[in-house]
Amino acid sequence: NRASAPEMEDDEDAEERACVLAEAAALKKLATDYMHPEVGVTATDGAAFGRNYFNRASAPGTEETDEAEERALVLAEAAALKKSAMDYMHPEVGVTSADGACFGRNYFNRPSAPETEEDEFADERAEILAEAAALKKLAT
């Protein structure tokens, strides 16, 4: 209670002073971070910097599965039409084939192929021809 003693603060004034000092320290830290970006950011959690590229405002819109299939179909048709147009406009290019089997011909299942015998009939025919040959040998 002497006259030269500093005045004592109330509890409310002390809390207010602490709050103001904490805000000033936070603003000082933000100003330092802004003015010195070369210092970098340190974080304890790696997930704190995760970025969602799909739901952000600037993300391109995604299309539905039906739309994607339709788009693929249209692009495939356009590619086929372009190839047909190129083949028509440039006949000098000719036709190229990657496999020699492309030119193979099935001589067995074509409509003009002679009919083949089944195994039973082939065996019976062989027996008859063998008997005929034996009889011819006996006759001469």
C-alpha positions, 0 to 999 in steps of 0.5 A: 500500500505504499504510494510507489507500488504499481497498481494491481489489475483486476482479474477481468483486466488480466484475462482481457490482457491475456486474450489481447496478447494471444490474438497479437501473437497469432496475428504476428505468426500469420504475418510472418508466414505470409511475408516469408513463404520460403520458411515452409509449412510444418505439419504433424499429420500428412492427411492435413494436406489431402486434396479432393480433386473430384468434389472441388468447385473447379473440378470438371463434371463427371458423366454417367456410365450410360453417357460414357458408353454412348460417347465410346460408341459414337467415337468408334463409329466416327473412327470406322467412318474415317477409315472407310473414307480414307480407304475410298479416297486413297485406293493406292494404299491397298489392303494389308493383312497381318495374318496369312490365315486370312486368305485360307479357304475351307474346302470341307464345309463349303456348299460345293464340297462333296459329302463325306462318308461316316466311319461305319459306311467307310469301313463297310465300303472297304470290306465290300471292295476287298471282297470284290477284289478277292472274287475277281482274283478267284475268277481269273 
